[in-house]
Amino acid sequence: MKIAVVSDIHSNLQALEAVLADIRKADVDQVLCAGDIVGYGANPNECCRLVSKVAEHAVFGNHELAALTGDTIWMNKHAAEAAIWTRETLDQVSRDYLSQLELAVQLDLSGRRVAMYHGSVDSAIEYVYEDELSLDLFERAEADVLILGHTHVPYVVRFEHGLAVNPGSVGQPRDLDPRASYAILDPPRLTCDIRRVDYNVEEAVASIRATRLPAFLAERLLMGR
């Protein structure tokens, strides 16, 4: 069984389209999305449409929260400006889709308990980096496979009785590799591969610069940070 896991798309249509093309070639059984479909990039509505069509399950990210509520007090300046722009740009179809997303998804995939969150088991805003993983997270999630996003840095960590996966970011990688990142998970075997996909970064940069979004959000795509 092969499951494609995407996360942190951040309204980057060019990156999302490239990743979905790669996923189609991988012949996966289903697609999961670990949140932050919107924010930062120039195409929130188009990305919502695509994810709603291809992802069987998706969770609510912190940028969904900011875009729907307008609450940006916990965000840095650039993220807050992007959240307000996204809030103003979202159409009703996208709002309705994002509003029905859950904070957590629990699945049984070929006998493996899979739990997916955006940030941590407790919060969509809390970061869980690779060196902060613990067996306690699996116990609290009641899962064999724990999927997390939010950090924009991919990892696959094997524990004695489980697997922790962060697919990295489709639309705004922060591990100094500008290519889009996602994961292909095999729950029965407890294995996972991180895949990197080239996309038209220059077009994504131009699309951001054509809006009122902060220029920094375009420039960082070129550096993968």
C-alpha positions in Angstrom: 0.0 0.0 0.0 1.4 3.4 -1.0 0.1 6.7 0.5 1.3 10.1 -0.7 1.6 12.7 2.1 1.7 16.4 1.3 1.9 19.3 3.6 2.5 23.0 3.8 1.5 23.8 0.2 1.1 27.5 1.1 -0.8 28.6 -2.0 2.2 27.6 -4.3 0.3 26.4 -7.3 3.4 25.7 -9.4 4.9 23.4 -6.7 1.6 21.7 -6.1 1.0 20.9 -9.7 4.5 19.4 -10.1 4.1 17.3 -7.0 0.7 16.0 -8.1 2.2 15.0 -11.5 4.9 13.1 -9.6 2.3 11.4 -7.4 0.4 10.3 -10.4 3.5 8.5 -11.7 4.0 6.8 -8.4 0.6 5.0 -8.6 -0.4 5.6 -4.9 -3.6 4.3 -3.3 -4.5 7.6 -1.7 -3.3 11.1 -0.8 -3.3 12.7 2.6 -2.6 16.4 3.4 -1.2 17.6 6.7 -2.4 21.1 6.5 -1.4 24.7 5.6 -2.9 24.5 2.1 -2.9 28.3 2.1 -0.7 31.2 3.3 2.4 32.9 1.8 1.8 32.1 -1.9 -0.3 33.7 -4.6 -2.9 31.0 -5.5 -4.9 30.0 -2.4 -8.1 29.3 -4.2 -6.5 27.2 -6.9 -4.6 25.1 -4.3 -7.8 24.6 -2.3 -9.6 23.3 -5.4 -6.8 20.8 -6.2 -6.4 19.5 -2.7 -10.1 19.1 -2.2 -10.1 16.9 -5.4 -7.1 14.7 -4.7 -6.7 14.4 -0.9 -9.0 11.8 0.7 -8.2 13.3 4.1 -6.7 16.7 5.2 -6.2 18.5 8.5 -6.5 22.1 9.6 -3.2 24.1 9.7 -2.3 27.3 11.5 -2.5 29.3 8.2 -6.1 28.0 7.7 -6.8 29.2 11.2 -5.4 32.7 10.5 -7.0 33.1 7.1 -10.5 32.1 8.4 -10.4 34.0 11.7 -8.1 37.0 11.0 -6.2 36.2 14.2 -2.5 36.8 13.4 -1.3 37.9 16.8 1.0 34.9 17.1 2.5 35.3 13.6 5.6 37.1 12.5 5.2 40.2 10.3 5.5 38.5 6.9 3.2 35.6 7.8 0.6 38.0 9.3 0.6 40.1 6.1 0.2 37.0 4.0 -2.6 35.7 6.2 -4.6 38.9 5.9 -4.1 39.0 2.1 -5.2 35.3 1.9 -8.2 36.1 4.0 -9.2 38.9 1.6 -8.5 36.6 -1.5 -10.3 33.4 -0.5 -13.6 32.8 -2.2 -16.6 31.2 -0.6 -15.9 27.8 -2.0 -12.4 27.8 -0.5 -13.7 29.1 2.8 -16.3 26.4 3.0 -13.7 23.7 2.2 -11.1 24.9 4.8 -13.8 25.4 7.4 -14.8 21.7 7.4 -11.2 20.4 7.9 -10.5 18.6 11.2 -7.6 19.2 13.6 -6.7 15.5 13.6 -7.3 12.5 11.3 -7.2 8.9 12.6 -7.1 6.1 10.1 -6.7 2.4 9.9 -4.6 1.6 6.8 -3.9 -2.1 6.2 -4.0 -2.7 10.0 -1.8 0.2 11.0 -3.1 3.0 13.1 -2.2 6.3 11.3 -2.7 9.6 13.0 -2.2 12.9 11.2 -1.9 16.4 12.7 -0.5 19.7 11.4 1.7 20.8 14.3 1.6 18.5 17.2 -0.8 16.1 18.9 -2.0 19.1 21.0 -1.9 22.1 18.7 -1.7 23.1 15.1 0.7 25.9 16.1 3.2 23.9 18.0 6.4 22.7 16.1 7.8 19.2 16.5 11.2 18.9 15.1 13.0 15.6 14.6 15.0 15.9 17.8 11.8 16.5 19.8 10.1 13.3 18.8 9.3 10.8 21.6 7.5 7.6 22.1 5.0 9.6 24.3 3.7 11.2 21.1 2.7 7.9 19.7 1.0 6.8 22.9 -1.0 10.1 23.1 -2.0 9.8 19.4 -2.7 6.0 19.8 -0.9 5.5 16.5 1.7 3.2 14.8 2.4 5.9 12.2 2.4 9.6 13.2 2.3 12.2 10.5 3.2 15.8 11.3 3.8 18.9 9.2 4.4 22.6 10.1 8.2 22.6 10.3 8.8 22.6 6.5 11.7 20.3 7.2 11.2 16.6 6.2 12.1 13.6 8.4 11.4 9.9 8.7 12.2 8.5 12.2 11.7 4.8 13.1 10.8 3.9 16.6 10.6 0.4 18.0 6.9 0.2 17.5 6.2 3.1 15.1 7.2 5.6 12.4 7.2 9.4 12.6 6.9 11.2 9.3 7.1 14.8 8.3 6.8 15.2 4.5 8.4 18.6 4.5 6.9 21.4 2.5 5.4 21.4 -1.0 5.3 25.1 -1.3 7.9 26.7 0.9 10.8 24.3 1.8 13.1 25.4 4.7 15.9 22.9 4.5 18.0 24.8 2.0 16.7 22.7 -0.9 14.2 24.8 -3.0 12.6 21.7 -4.6 9.1 20.8 -3.4 9.0 18.0 -0.8 6.5 15.3 -0.1 6.5 11.7 1.2 5.3 8.3 0.0 4.4 6.1 3.0 3.9 2.4 3.1 2.0 1.8 6.4 2.1 -2.1 6.4 5.8 -2.1 6.1 6.4 1.0 8.3 8.6 2.6 5.6 8.6 6.0 4.1 10.5 7.8 1.3 10.9 11.6 1.1 10.7 12.7 -2.5 12.0 16.0 -4.0 10.4 17.5 -7.1 11.7 20.3 -9.3 9.1 22.9 -10.3 9.0 26.3 -11.9 10.2 28.4 -9.0 10.7 31.5 -11.1 7.0 31.4 -12.0 6.0 31.0 -8.4 8.2 33.9 -7.5 6.7 36.1 -10.2 3.2 35.3 -9.1 3.9 36.5 -5.6 5.6 39.7 -6.8 2.5 40.4 -8.9 0.5 40.7 -5.6 0.6 42.8 -2.5 2.3 39.9 -0.6 5.7 40.7 1.0 8.6 40.4 -1.5 10.5 38.3 1.1 8.0 35.5 0.5 9.0 35.3 -3.1 12.8 35.6 -2.5 12.9 32.8 0.1 11.6 30.3 -2.5 14.8 30.6 -4.5 16.9 29.6 -1.4 14.7 27.0 0.1 14.6 28.6 3.5 
